[in-house]
Amino acid sequence: MKSPVVKRSIVIAGHKTSVSLEDAFWAGLKEIAHGKDMTLSEMVASIDGGRGDGNLSSAIRLFVLDYYRDAARAARGI
């Protein structure tokens, strides 16, 4: 099952921007934000503030991947 890349608009720090993400990464981001009691805009602003030179879409993908990797490690006791 292939998840298409979809361009979505979001407001961060009062500015509208767009990110292109696969559905699975968007769903993961929403789940993480909900679990941290944050809005999507707050979560993306946090990711944006901590990213280096890469683009925002890539930074979000890496954030979601790292979050679930860390969760998997914690579940295994690593």
VMD Tcl script that draws the C-alpha trace (Angstrom):
set ca {
  {0.00 0.00 0.00}
  {1.58 3.24 -1.15}
  {0.93 6.45 0.74}
  {1.06 9.46 -1.56}
  {2.94 12.59 -0.65}
  {0.41 15.32 0.08}
  {1.13 19.03 0.40}
  {-0.52 20.46 3.51}
  {-0.65 24.03 4.78}
  {0.06 24.88 8.39}
  {0.58 28.09 10.33}
  {3.75 28.30 12.41}
  {4.83 31.38 14.30}
  {2.04 33.33 12.61}
  {3.18 32.45 9.08}
  {1.47 30.05 6.70}
  {3.77 27.46 5.20}
  {3.31 24.16 3.44}
  {4.89 20.78 3.97}
  {4.81 17.74 1.74}
  {4.37 14.56 3.78}
  {3.15 11.04 3.31}
  {-0.08 10.20 5.13}
  {1.73 7.94 7.61}
  {4.09 10.72 8.71}
  {1.22 13.21 9.00}
  {-0.77 10.75 11.11}
  {2.28 10.05 13.29}
  {2.88 13.76 13.79}
  {-0.73 14.30 14.82}
  {-0.52 11.37 17.26}
  {2.69 12.69 18.82}
  {1.28 16.22 19.15}
  {-1.88 14.88 20.78}
  {0.16 12.77 23.21}
  {2.21 15.81 24.19}
  {-0.94 17.95 24.51}
  {0.27 20.27 21.74}
  {-1.37 21.62 18.62}
  {0.06 20.60 15.27}
  {1.22 24.18 14.77}
  {3.05 24.13 18.11}
  {4.67 20.79 17.29}
  {5.79 21.90 13.84}
  {7.10 25.20 15.23}
  {9.16 23.22 17.75}
  {10.57 21.00 15.01}
  {11.22 24.02 12.80}
  {13.12 25.78 15.58}
  {15.40 22.80 16.11}
  {16.18 21.86 12.54}
  {19.44 22.51 10.80}
  {19.84 23.28 7.13}
  {17.41 20.66 5.81}
  {13.90 21.42 4.67}
  {10.95 21.33 7.05}
  {9.30 18.27 5.50}
  {12.48 16.24 5.98}
  {12.88 17.52 9.53}
  {9.33 16.40 10.35}
  {9.93 12.94 8.87}
  {13.12 12.53 10.91}
  {11.39 13.76 14.07}
  {8.56 11.23 13.68}
  {11.01 8.43 12.85}
  {13.18 9.24 15.88}
  {10.15 9.44 18.17}
  {8.94 5.96 17.23}
  {12.46 4.48 17.24}
  {12.92 5.78 20.78}
  {9.56 4.33 21.78}
  {10.50 0.95 20.31}
  {13.81 0.97 22.17}
  {12.08 1.87 25.42}
  {9.59 -0.95 24.94}
  {12.48 -3.40 24.52}
  {14.28 -1.95 27.54}
  {17.24 -0.68 25.54}
}
mol new
graphics top color blue
foreach p $ca { graphics top sphere $p radius 0.5 }
foreach p [lrange $ca 0 end-1] q [lrange $ca 1 end] { graphics top cylinder $p $q radius 0.2 }
display resetview
